[in-house]
Amino acid sequence: MSLLCQKPRTRDVMKEFADVYEQQYPVALFNSVRYEIEGGGGTQSQLLHRKVRLSSIFSGNLFQYLEENRKWRNRFVSVPNSYTISLYESKAAHERGLHPKVTISCAGYKALTSLDEYMELMNTSLPGIKAKVGSNPFIKCATQFPLILWHPYARHHYFCVMTEKEQKKWHAVLQDCVRHCNNGLSEDCPVQTPAFTDAVRLHRQAKGHYGTWDMMCGEPPQILANLVMETLHPELRNVIAPRLKGKMQQRQRNWMLISDAVYKQVLPQTKGQYEALVGVCEAQRVKLDATLRTDMDQIITSKEHVSSKIRALVLPKAEQLLRTSIQPYISSILEALMEPTSRGFSEVRDVFFKELVEISKNSLNGGGKEKLGEHMERLSMLAFHPVKMQSCYEKVEQLNLEGLQQRFDVSSPSVFVSRAQILMREQMDNAVYTFEQLLNQSLETQGENDLCKTMQKCQDRVLKKYDYDSSTVRKKFFREALLQIVIPYMLQQLSPSCSPELPRFKELIFEDFSRFLLVENMFEEVVLQSVTKDIMMAVKEAAVQRRHNLYRDSIILTNSDPNLHLLGETAAVDWAAKFGTDEADGTAEGGGSGEGGGSGKRRRQVVSMIQLDGVPLPYESCLEVPGVEQIPEEDVESKEEEKVEEKEEEEQEEEELPAEPKSPDSVNEIRDLINPVVEVVLPASEENQVNGTEPTTGTITMDDGLEEEVTHVTTVVDDAPKKSAKTSAQTILQQLIGNKEAETEKQRQEEADIKNAIEEIEIAVQDDDGGKQVPESDVELSPPPLKVTQLTDSSSHEDSGFQSPTNEAPEDGEPEPITNGLNRADQIIDPADVEVALA
């Protein structure tokens, strides 16, 4: 039923939108051509802008929950510079160029790290069907560190990781994907983008929705699908929700799947119809453009005449509304915006400054050219590094408009938070790019002599320019945010009395110009002009008082550094090639072949999500590649303290957990971790030549003195020369217990022999002036004892994301397998591997 009723609803909504878009397209074209002819003002940026966008790739492994079989699978995640999330069966599948299992566009999603937060959102999706506090959701997370992508209409995606540190880093990556995908409207389309945004706004205003809209995110087809679902979703819910059967969690899950099915049907329709609509409008563009350029002066004169008539009608009412309902709140709204936003931009400056300090320290310590090139490669990635930028983004996330949202119909501050974060990233990249160009110019003219002093001069110049641009960008952001909050409220209050009077003004417009001049748009411009003066004065007053490090408008640095802007026309610096480092090869190798590769283009960034310091690479929770380790993630002063804390946490986790799981295929397999396995190497006898598992009963004393119950004995015979006889499981257990008791005595004897040998060597060295060495045969060690290694019960799984390290030699920093204090180098002749499963 839902799939059938969505088609006429989608068609109706798209038809209404198309009518408004076809009206707004000529208006947007008129404004674009007029701006081109008359030219626009504005303050010139002091920092350079990167011409070629820096490609970036985030990659690593996550556990994904599959709806089909309700199990968890390990997936290799790759995020290209489009910021769409691609999930592969394995890293090898990605490297072979296979199609991903799942591709996720994050527009409209929210990245969550708590099941409680997720259940709160789920409770709002179905009124009357709410979970009790603390009740279990319809999914059971395999670990304590979930990552959830929630969407009001589309399917939700569930992931999890093994550690809290890894969760924070992946959360930063997911938030970066959401932030980028939400900003889907291109600013490079001066006609299509304004026409689209105005059409969406006017369409929603006709339905009575004047405030900001959280779902104005993504590319135009996605926004239009959200526009359809805004009205269709409540209707479907009212019809389908009463018919849902089963437990509360099951009904929530079924509703989410139904909503996703409808959304998937709507999205292709909006995409196809929007592309057709744009094609029709673009076909008329040449003719409209010629008319505009021919009659531009007459069109402008006609517009000013009609606007003056509308202003006489609207201005008295607008001024009365301003005095009573707007002006008393402008200062409080501005302060609520300035405080967190300015702290975020200040944090951007601090992070950038700390990175430059680290580079200067390395140059002072004699790092060399290759080290400098490596650090500059890291620095060029800084603005696109989600973990390093997270501290900046968190500052502005504290923006709170509570008390003002209801009065001015602001759904949430998320629209302003996202916009501020995007501006922060742009300013960081501009600062980094400007520093790169200045340093490269200085190195070419002055050489590498006194490198630290050269870097200091470049740093001072960039920070000064950043402060100026930061002030300019923030003031513009504050003005636009105030208008976004105030204008919808004023239109809502003035439209009932003014809109009925507008049609009579159409008679004043020539028919040839009627497509470019709409009285509805001129009415909104009059309202905008009425409040702009108050908003400009409020922002100017804040700048005069030097609040939040804002510059006064009278401070203009236009063309203060003309030589610098000439550098902006040069190609980006390839530091890897300049200093002969292998960094570019490493990053390109991790990113594969695609956009951004090749000479003349920026290399792609690979950001690793380190799971745990010291965890061996075979786990592949996240790949260890350049991008994180060379850029410190915390303050320099706290590095050593953090290392100590992480080491203590690792030791504690190693004591608590027997080993890492191979793959979180189900919750039962995670629970199986409580049943550890002990591997024992014994000389083979004639009785234990057959592989197999036999149930048995008995106990074994572990190194810590605790007795563990033995439930099964698994015999694995090695390919060594056979001279064994078949032995029952009970006999093997008895041998194990007997050998365990003999180990202590053998180890004591071994330590005594070693001690005596050392004493003999010292005496021999003292007595023999000729420097004779003691032959190796003088020191004989006792025969090697049995080796007992504690393992995790790791029955084979087809989709294993982790590999047990017990059969591999540990790398540097990798925790050694538990060997009960025995020597790893011991060799056993004719071994048979025996696994003892403990309850």
N, C-alpha and C positions, 0 to 999 in steps of 0.2 A: 504493500500500500504506500509506504513512504517513498519507494523508488518511483512509483507512478505519479504521485502528486507533485514531486519536485520539478518535473519537466515544465508544466504550465506555469508554475510559480517562477522558475528561473527565466522563462521566456517573458513573463510580464515585467519582472524587475529589470531585466536587460533592456526591454523596450522603453521603459520609463527613463532609465539612465541614458540610453542612446539619444533620446530627444533632448535631454539637457546637455549632453556632450556636444551634439551638433550645433547647439546654440553658443556654447562656450568656446569652441574651437576658433571661430573668426575673431572673437574678443581677445583671446590669448595671442593670436597672430598679430592683431593690431598693436597690442602692448609690446610685443617683441620687436616689431619693425620700428615702432616709435622710439624704443630704448636704443635701438641700433643707430637711428638717425640722429637723435638728440644727444646720445651719449649719457652715461650714468656717472654719478659722483661716487663717493665712497672713499675711504681711507686706503692708501696703498699698503699692502703687506710688506713687512720688513724681512721676514723669513722667506727662503726659497721654497718652492713647491716641487715635489718629485713628479717629473713628467711621466716616467714609466713606473706603474704601480709595482711595489715589491710583492712578488708572489710568496705565499706562505703555505706550508703544509703541516698539519698536526697529525701524528700517527701514534698508534699504540694498540693495546689489547684491552677489551672490556668484556664482561659477561653480560650477555643479552638474554632477556626472557622471551621465549617463543610462545605466542598465543596458541599455535597449532597443537603442540603436544604438552604445553605447560611445563616446559623444562628450560634450564639455563644452559646456554652454549657460549663457548669462548669465541669471540669474533675479533678480527683485526680491523681497526677503525682507521680510515684515511679521510682527512678533511682537506680538499684542494682549495685553491684561492677563490673559488666560488662560494666557499663556506657551506656547501651541502655535505652532509655526513654520509659516507659510504661504508657499509659493513661487508666484510669479506669472510669467507670460510677460514682463511688463514693468510698469513703474510705472503706465503708462496703463491697463493691464488691472485693476490694483488699484483705481485711482481710479474706474473705471467700475463697480466692484462685481461683476466677474466672479468665478467660482469659481476658487480657486487650483488650480494644477497638482498640487501635493502639499501635504498637511497632516501635520505630524509632531508626535506627542506624545512629549516627551523623557523620560518616566518610565522609569527603568531603563537609560538610555543613559549612555555616558561620552564626553566631548568630548576628542578627541585632536588633537595638532598634529604628529605624526610618523608617517611610514609604518613606521618600525622598530617603534615602540610598537604600532602596529596589527597588524603581522605577528606580534608576540609573542602577542597575544591570539588571533589567528587560529590559531596553532600549538596553542594549548590546546584549541581547539574540536574538533579531529580528532586524537586520539592516534595516533601512528604515521605521520601525514602532516605532517611539519614541514619548513618551508622552511629552507634553509641561510642562515647569517648573510650579509647583504648581497645576497641573491637578490631579484629583482624581483617585486613583488606582481602580482596579476592586473589591477590598474589602473595606468595611467601618468599621474601628476599633471601637469597642464599648466603649473604653476608650482612654485616651490620652497617654497610656503607652503600646505600642505594643512590642511584642517579636516575631521575625520572624526567622525561619530556612530556609536559601536559599541554593539551590544546583544547579549547572549548568545543570544537567540532570534529577535528580529525582524530586519528588513532593515537593513543598514548604509547610511548616507548619506555621500556624499563631496562636499566643497566645496573650493575654493581661492580665494586672493586674490593680489594682485599684490605686496604689500609685507609685510615683517615687522611693521611697526607696525599695519597693518590686521588682520593675523592675530591679534595679541594682543588687539585690541579685540573682534573677532568671537568669539574664544575665550572672553572674559569674558561675552559675551552668551549664548553657548551653554551655558556653565556655569551661568549664572543661570537659564536655562530648565530645565535638568536639576534644579537645586536646588529650584526652585519646584514642578515637576511631581512630584518624588519625595515631596514633602510633601503628598500628596493626601488624607489622611484629615482630615476636618473636625473641629475641636475644638468646633464648635457643636452637635454631636450627642452629648449626654452618655450616650445609651443605645446607639445603633447602633455608634458607634466603639469603645467598650470591648468590646462583645460581639463585634465582628468581630476585633479584635486578639487577644483571648483565645482565640477559636475557632481562628484561624490558628496561634497559638503551641501550643495543646494538640494540634492536628492534627499539627503537625510533631514535637512531642515523642513522640507515639504512634509515629512512624516512626523515632525515635531521634535526631532533630535538636534539640538543646537550646540551641545557641549562637545568637548574633545572625545575622540573615539579611539579606544585601545586597539581595535582590530584594523586600523589604517596602517597596515604593515605588510610588507612583501611586495611582489610585483603586481601590476594592475589586475591580471586575472585572479590572483589570490585575494586581492582586496574586494573585487567584485563578487567572488564566491562567498566571502565573509558578509558582504552586503545582502546577498540572497539568504544566507543562513540566519542572519539577524532577525528576519521575519518568519522564515520557514521553521527554524529550530523550535521556537515555543509552540507552534501549532502541532508539530510532530510529537512533541513531548506530551501535550495534553491528550492526544489521541492514543499514543502507544503506551505511555507509562502505566495507565490502569490495567493494561493487558499483560504486562510483564509478570511472569510467574517465577517461583523459586525463592531462595533465600535473598536477603537484602544485598549481600555482596554480589550474588549472581545476577540480580536485576541491574545493578550498577554496571557490571561488566557488559551485559547484553545491550544496555542502552548506549554505552560507548561504542560498541561495534556497529550498531544500527546507525548512529550519528556519523561514524566514519564512512560507512557505505554510501550514505546520502551525499556526504561532502565530496566523495570521489566521483559521484555522478554529476555533481554541480560544476566542479572545477573545469573539466574539459569543455563544457558548454560555454561557460563564461570566457574561457580562453579563445575559443573559435569565434564567438560573436564579437568579442572586443577587437580581435585582429581584423575582422571584416569591417567593423565600424571605423577603425583607424585608417584602413585602406580607402574607404569612401571619402573621408575628410582630407586625406593627403592628396587624393586625386584632384581636389579643388584648390589646393594650396597655391599653385602657380598663378591661377586666375585671380584669386583673392589678393595675393601679394602684389600683383601688378596694379590692381585697383587702389590698394593702400598707398603705394608709393606715388601714384598719380594725384590722388586727392587727399593726401595726409593733412595739409593745412586746413582744408575745409572740414575734414572730419574732426580735427582737434577743436576748431572754432565752434562747431555744432555741439560737441560734447560739453565744452565750457558753458555754453548758453543753457543747455538743459540742466547741467549740474547746479547752476546758480538758482534755477527755479526749484529744484528738489531741495537744495540747501535751505531756502527760505521756509519750506514746509517742515523739514526735519530738525533743523538746528535748535530752535527753541525747546522742543521736547527733549532732544539729546542733552542739552546743557542742564536742564532740570534734573534729568536722570543722573548725570555726572555728579552734580552737587550733593544729591541725597544718597546715592547708592554706590558710587564708584570711587570718588576722590578720597573718602575716609579710609578706604582699604588699600589704596595703591602702595603706600609706604610699607604696610605689613606684608603684602604679597611680594614686593621687591626684596625685602629683607629675608623672607623665607627662601627665595630663589638664590640670593647672593651668598649667603653663608655657606651652604654645602658645595655650591658650584665653585666658589673661589678657593675653598680648601682642596677641592679636587685638582684644579689647575696649579695650585701651589705644590701639591704632591707630585704632579708631573714634572715640575721644575726641579724638585728635590731628587727624584729618581734619575733624571737626566744628569744632574750635577754629580751624583754619587758614581754613576758609570764613568764619567770623565775623570773623576778623581782616581778610580781604580786603574784606568788606562795610564794616567800620569805616574802612578806609583810603579807600575810595571816598567815604564820607560826609565825611571830613576834606578830601578834595580837591575838594569841591564838586560831587559827582556829580548832585545834585538828586533830586527825588522820583521821577521816571521811572526814573532809574538805580537807585535803591533798590528800587523795585518789581520791576525786572528781575532784580536780584540775589536778592531774596527768592523770586521764582519759581524761580530756579535752585536755591536752597537747599532749597525744599520737595521737589525731586526727588532730593535727594542720596542718600537711602537706597536708591532704586530705580535708581541709576545704576551699571551693572555695572562700568564702567571705574574710576570713583572709588572704589568699594567693593572693588575687586580687591586692593588692598594689605592691606586688613583680612582678607579671606578667605584670602590666602596665608599669613598668620601661623599660622592654626589648621590649615592643611593640613600643617604640619610635625609634627602629632601622630603619635607613633610608640609603639605598644604591643608592639614586637618583644621576644620573650622571654616575654611574658605571653599573647599570642594563643593559642599552642598549649596552654598549661596550662589556660586557661579557655575554650577553644573559641570564640574570637572570630575570625570569618572575616577581618575587616579593620576598621580604625578609621574607615572611610568613614561608617558610621552616626552616629558621634559627631561627626565633622567637619561633616557636613551639618546636624545639629541645632544645633551651636554657631554656624554661619554664619547660620542662620535667626534665632537669638536675637540675633546681632549686628545684623542688618538691622532687626529690630524695635526694638532699643534706639536705633539711629541715628534711625529715623523718629519714635520717641517724643520724643527730644531735640529734633529739628527742629520737630516740631509744638508742643511746649511753648514753645520760643523764639518761634515765630510768634505764639502766643496772648499771651504776656507782652508782646512788643513792640507788638502791635496795641493791647492795653489801655493801655500807657504812652503811645502816640501819641494815643489818644483823650482821655486825661485830662490829659496834660502838653503836648500839642502837639509840634511838630517842633523846638522850641528845644533846643539842646545835644543833638542826636541821638546823637552819639558816646558821650556819657556815659550816656544812657539805654540804649543797646545794651550797653554794658559791664556795667551793673547786671543786665540780663536775662541776659547771658551767664554771669555769675558764679552766679546763682541756678540756671540750667539745669545747669551743670557740676557743681555740688554735688549736685543731685538725680540726675544721671547716675551719679556715683560711688557713691551709695548703691544705686540700682537695679541698677547693674552688679554690685556685690558680691552683692546678693540673688539675682539671676538666675544668676550663676556658681555660687554655693553650691548652689542647687537643681539646677543642671545636673550638678555634680560628684556629688551624692548619687544622682541618677537614673542616671548613667552607671556608678557603682560597683555599684549594684543590678543593672543590666543585664548587667554582666560577671560578678558573683559568683553571683546567684540561679540562673541556668541550670546553673552548675557544681554548686552544692549540690543542686539537684533531681536532677541526673543521678547524683550519688553516693548520695543518700538514697532515691530511688525504689525501687531493687531490694529494699531491706529494709523499707520503710514501706508501699509501695503495696498489697501483699497484705493488710495489716492494716486498710486503710481501709474496705472494705465493711461490716464489723461495726458501724461507727459510724452507718451509715444507719438502723439500728433505733432510734436515739435521737431521730430527727427525726420530727415529726408529718407525716402524709401531706399535710395541707393546706399545709404549709410546705416540702415537699420540692422544689418547683420553684425556690424562692428560696435554698435552702441545699444546696450540693453539697459533699460531703466532700473532693473533689479540690481545690476552691478554698480550703477552710479549711486543708487541708494546706499549700498554697503560702503562705497568709497566716502560718501559724505559722513556716515557714522564713524568710519575709521579716522577721518580727518578731525572730527570733533574731539576725539580722546587722545590723539597722537601727541598733542602739545603737552598735556598733563603727564603723559608717560615719559616723554623726552625730558621734561623738567625734573622729574623724580630721579631718573638715571643720572642726569647731569649734576644734580645736587649731591648724589652719592659719590660721584667722581671728584667734585670740588672738595669734599670733606676727606678725600683720600681713603675712603672706606674700602677695605678688602683690596688695597693696592690697585685701585682703578686710576687711570690717567685722565686728566682734564681734556676736554675736546680741543682746547687751544694748543695742546702739545702735539704737534704734527711733525713727523720725521719723513715727510715725502722726499723721495730721491736722496735720502741722507747718505746712501752708499751705492751710487750708480754702478760702480765696478762689480759689486756683489751680484747684481741682477744680470750682469753679463754672464756670470758663472752658471746661472740657471738655465742657460741655453746649451751648455756643454753636456756631454754624456755623463751618466752616473759613474762613480769611481768603482772599479772592480778591485777591491783590496787584495783578494786572493791572487789575482794575476799580477798586481803591482809589486807585491813582496814575495811572490813565488811560493805561497803556501798552498796546501792541498785542501783548504777548507771548502772551496767551491766544488771540488770533485766529490767531497764527502756529502755535502748537502744535496747536490744534484743526484747522487747515487741513491740517497734515501727518498728522493721525491719522484724518481722515475722521469719519463719524458713527457712533456706537455707544455702548456703555456708557461712562459717565463723562463724557459731554458734557452741555451744557445748564447752566442756572443752578442754583446750589445744590450742584453736584457738582464734584469736582476735575477739572481739565483733564488731558488725557493728555500724557504726555511723549514727545517724539520724540528719540531719541539717535542722532546721526549717527556713522558710522564713517568718519572722514576718511581717504581713501586716501593722499594725499601733499599736503603743504602747497604750494599753487600749482598743482595739477593742475586744469584747467578743468572746469566743471560738466558739459559734454556727455559726459564719460567715464561719469558716473553710477555710478562704483564704489560710492559712498555719498553720500547727499544731505547737503548742508551746511545744517543746520538748527540752531536753538538746542538746547543740551543738553550740549555738550562744551566749546565754545570759551570760554564765560564761566566755566566751572569749571576752573581750572588742574589739569592732570593730574599735574604733578610739583611739587617744591618750588619756592617762589618764587625762591630764590637761584639755581637752576639754569636758569631760563627762558632767559636770554640765551645761556648756553652751549649749551643744547639747540638753540636756533634756528640758531646758527652751525653746529653739527654736522649738523642736518637739511639746511641749505642746501648744505653740502659734499657730503652724500650725494646730494642731488638732482642737483648738477652732475656728480658722478661717474656716476650712473645715466644721465643724458642723454648723456654721452660714450660710454658702453658700449652703450646700446640705441638703435637708430635711431628708434624710436617705440613707442607702446603698441599692442598688438594690438587689432583691432576686436572679435573674439570668439574665445575659445579653443575653436573647434569640434572641433579634433583636434590631436594632437601635431604632425602635419606642418605645420599652419598656424603653430604657434609656431616651428617650425624655419625656416619661410619668412622669418622676420625677418632671417636672415643675407643675404638677397638684397634690398638696399635699392633704392629707386627715386629717380631725380633728375628733377624737373620743370623743364622749360626753356620759356620763352615766347619764341617767334620770330615775326617778321613773316611772314604767310602769303604764299606764292607760288602760282603757277598749278599747280605740281606737287603740292602737299601739301593738296589740297582734300578728300581722301578719308580718313575715319576708319578706323583699323585698326592691326594690329600686324604688323611684319615682322621676321623674324630677320636679324641682321647680325653682323658682327665688327668689332672695333676697340677702342680704349682712349680714356679720357678722364682728364685730370689734375684731381684734386680740390683743394680749398682747402689741404689739409694737405700737398700735394705728391705724394701717392700716386697712382699710375696704376691705374685700375680697368678691368676688361674689360667691354665692352658686348656683351650677347647679344641684346637685343630693343629695338626702337624702336616706341613706340605713339604714333600721331598723333591728336590730338583737335582738330577745327577749331571755333573760336569763331563766334558769329553776327555778327561784325563785317563790314563791307563787304568783299566779296571782290575781291581783285586779286592772287590767287596762282596759281601753276601747279603741276602735279603734280611732286613731287620724290621721288626714291627715298630709301629709308632711308639708303643710303650717303651720298647728297648731304647729307641733314639732319645726319648725323653729322659730315661734314666742315665744314659751316657752324658746327655747335656748337663744334668744336675751334678753328676759326678765330676765332670770336667770343670764345671763352675766352681766347685769347692776346691779343686786343685789349682785353680788359677792364682789365687792369693799367695799360696806358698811358692809357686814358680816365679811370680813377680817379685816377691821379696828376695828370692835367691838371685834373680837377675840384677836387682838394684845393688845387692851386696857385691856381686862379681864386678859390676861396673865401677863401684867405689874402690874396690881393691886394685883394679887395673889402673885407675887414675893415680892412686898412691904410688904404685910401682913405676909408672911413667915419670912422675915427679922426682922420685929417688934416682931413677936412671939418668935423668937430665942433669941433676946436681952432681952425681958422681962422675959422669963422663964428660970431660972437658972438650973432647973432640966433637961434641955436638951430635953423638950417635942417636939415631931415632929408634924408637922401640918398634919392632916389627909388629905388623897387624896380627900375626898369629899369636902374639903374647896376650892379646885381649880376646877372650872367647866369651861370647854371650850365650846364655841359656837358650834352649830351643824355643822357638816362637810359640806362644800360647794360642788358644782358640780366639777367633775374632767374633765378637757379638755386636751387631749393628742394629740400632732401632730404626724401623722404617714405618711408613704409613701403608695401611692396607690399600693397595692401589690396583684394584681389578681393572682390566683393560677396558677403555672407552674409545669409541671411534672418534669422538670430537674432543680430544683432550687438549686443553689449553696450557697445561703445565706438564713439565717433565720432571720426574724424580731425580734428584742429583746424586743419589746414593751410589749409583754405578759409575759415576764420573769423578775424576780428580777435581777437587774444589779449586776455584780460582782464588787469586789474592783477595783477601777480605771476605771470602765465602766461609760460612760456618762449617766446621768439620763435622762429619757424621759422628754420632755417639758411639764410641768404641770401647767404653768401659776402661779407658786409660791404657789400652794396648797399643802396640806399635803398628802404624799403617804399613810399614815396609815388610812386615812379616809375610812369609810365603808358606803356603800349605801344600803338601804333596798329595795328589789324588783327592781333591776336595769334592764335597757334595753339598749343595746349598739347601739348607733346611729353614723354612719359614714357620715360625711358631706364632699363631694368632692368639692374642691375649684378649680376654673379655674385658 
